[in-house]
Amino acid sequence: MTSAVQTLDLEQLREIIAEVLDVETADVGDDTSFTDDLEIDSLMALEVVVVLEKRYRVKLREEELKQVTCLRAAYGLIAQKLADPR
């Protein structure tokens, strides 16, 4: 039986975010700002968060949503949630 917890992989996370934002994977650099560099609005940012919550089976609190500003930040936050799902 496999675990319900998803393994976090930076490149896979990059692909997921690129797909949601409808941009090339190469455009999603580790520190590329979703809002400044990729020019996404708050609705699209929320869509990214919802997809990540479903994919990795984590729940982000409202104050944590603002931390998802780039790939590196999203990766760090999800890794933290997977390690300690409280």
C-alpha positions in Angstrom: 0.0 0.0 0.0 1.4 3.5 -0.9 1.4 6.4 1.4 -1.1 9.2 1.0 1.7 11.7 1.5 3.1 13.0 -1.7 6.9 13.3 -2.2 8.0 16.8 -2.8 10.2 17.3 -5.8 11.4 20.8 -6.8 11.2 20.2 -10.6 7.8 18.6 -10.4 6.6 21.6 -8.3 8.0 23.9 -11.0 6.1 22.0 -13.7 2.8 22.1 -11.7 3.1 25.9 -11.1 4.0 26.5 -14.7 1.0 24.6 -15.9 -1.4 26.5 -13.5 0.1 29.8 -14.6 0.1 28.8 -18.3 3.8 29.8 -18.7 6.9 27.9 -19.8 8.6 25.8 -17.1 11.8 27.7 -17.8 10.0 30.9 -16.8 9.5 29.6 -13.3 13.0 30.2 -11.7 13.6 29.3 -8.1 13.3 33.0 -7.1 11.1 34.3 -9.9 8.4 36.4 -8.3 5.0 35.2 -9.2 3.5 38.6 -9.0 6.3 40.9 -10.2 8.1 38.7 -12.8 5.2 36.6 -14.0 2.6 39.3 -13.4 0.0 37.0 -11.9 -2.9 38.5 -10.0 -4.3 37.5 -6.6 -6.9 35.2 -8.2 -4.3 33.3 -10.1 -2.1 33.1 -7.0 -5.0 31.6 -5.1 -5.5 29.1 -7.9 -1.8 28.0 -7.5 -2.3 27.6 -3.8 -5.5 25.5 -4.2 -3.8 23.2 -6.7 -0.8 22.8 -4.4 -3.0 22.0 -1.4 -4.8 19.4 -3.4 -1.7 17.9 -5.0 0.3 17.6 -1.7 -2.7 17.2 0.6 -1.7 20.1 2.8 -3.7 23.0 4.2 -2.2 26.5 4.1 -3.4 29.0 6.6 -4.4 32.5 5.4 -1.2 34.1 6.7 0.9 31.5 5.0 -0.7 32.2 1.6 1.3 35.5 1.4 4.5 33.5 1.7 4.0 31.7 -1.6 5.7 34.4 -3.6 8.1 32.2 -5.7 9.0 28.6 -6.3 11.6 28.5 -3.5 9.1 29.9 -1.0 6.4 27.5 -2.1 8.8 24.6 -1.9 9.9 25.5 1.6 6.4 26.0 2.9 5.1 22.7 1.5 8.2 20.8 2.7 7.5 22.2 6.2 3.8 21.2 6.0 4.7 17.7 4.8 7.2 17.3 7.6 4.8 18.6 10.3 1.2 18.5 9.0 -0.3 20.3 12.0 
